[in-house]
């Protein structure tokens, strides 16, 4: 009787997950179409359809294929990457408030990228493809610093200490970036200011190609590790009893999380709260098992950033509101709500 009940519950959960994925996929398609038609130069549905199939004017093809489509693709990749990074961090730390932006990982990656673009041109193909590697180095050093400062012997890492350490380091790095902007020329200052505001500044196909390999390699790896993350959600003693090499698996997954966040930050700037909001919403929709939680988080993250970027381009036309500001308007109150509910 119990076996049948457990099997039926699992089947119901699996069907719910499939339904949620389909709904999220449909919403992403709708947001994708709306975003293609959002901007100073409007394209009617008929013009959009004709342009997609090569029947549009040169101007319409330039607007759609060279400006809007790469930006839309980048927004979706960034959203999926940041959401998965946050989901991994929350899983391996057992901390519902963990997020690459809040913990300072994004700031560490951004500092290295900012230093590079401040002193070297970004118009050459090689530097663009090199940016994710630079960002990963900065993010990894920041993650190591946070770990060292928040770790206490005989206590390990407490969730509250981890969050406070990350917030303090993020604030310090942000202050350092602001000081560095004082010596920049107007052109470089504009680029850095755009990054700090969380605008998607890498909006050409070469930036898509720079980010895509990181996503294509790391996403399958993370999905394969779903069962391992389920085990790591248990206590360390229980996980070891089930045969998991806890420290080694945590280190591998942390590296994947940092790499995802760093690669996204390299082309998106300081977009925060996506890695916090998406996993929480996904958990409410599909439950805590990572087989459904990880893909649902990725889809919600892609939808969130795509919608935020579209709103930012539409709300104050012809000016733009940075995507990071739109996500912060949603994410900051949600973070305070979670902090108020946190017991540790």
C-alpha angles and dihedrals in degrees: 000000000000092000091052091048093049091048092050091048091050091048091049091050091049092050090049090051091051091049092049092049091051092049092048090048091052091049091050090052090051092047089047092056093044091049092052088058096043119099145072090292107057123210119200118225089256093050090046092052093047092047093051089056095046098261098109129101121269089256093052092048091049092051095045104037102032102035115018106032097051090047092050092049092048091049091054094046091048093049093050093045096048092044092052091046090055093044091054093048093050091048100049095040095041085225118134091200097055114122131152091236097048093044092053097248091121091048092052092050091045094051092058092045091048092050090051098047089044093061104026134047119256095201094088118088096229097057091048092056089044094056097083090054091051091047091050090054092052093045093048093051090048092049090050091050092050091049093050094047096045097044118097124185114251089010104059117198117335115205095233093048090049093052095046092047091050093048091050093049092046090052091049093049092047090052090050090052092051091051090050091054090064092075098046126107117243095264094051091041091056091052093049093045089052090052094048091052091055099247118158095245098170099075105151132089092256089064089050089054091047093054101034099074091055092052095043093051101039100041096062090044092053093046090051088054093055095108091046089054090051088057093045089056087069122076117290092248093051092046091052090048089056090054101260121144092223103189094042094048092046090052093050093048092045089053090051091048093049092046092051093049093045095049091050094046090051091068103022109044125218103343106160140187096031091106089050101045102039098056092046093051091045092051090053091051104041106013133245100299109111094218086076100019097062099052091040090052091050092051093046091048092050091048093046096052093041091051092045092050091048092049090047091054094045109039100068103022129209085025123059133228110217114252090233091061092052092050090046091054087057099034104044096063090044091052091051089049091053091046090054091052095045115108099189 
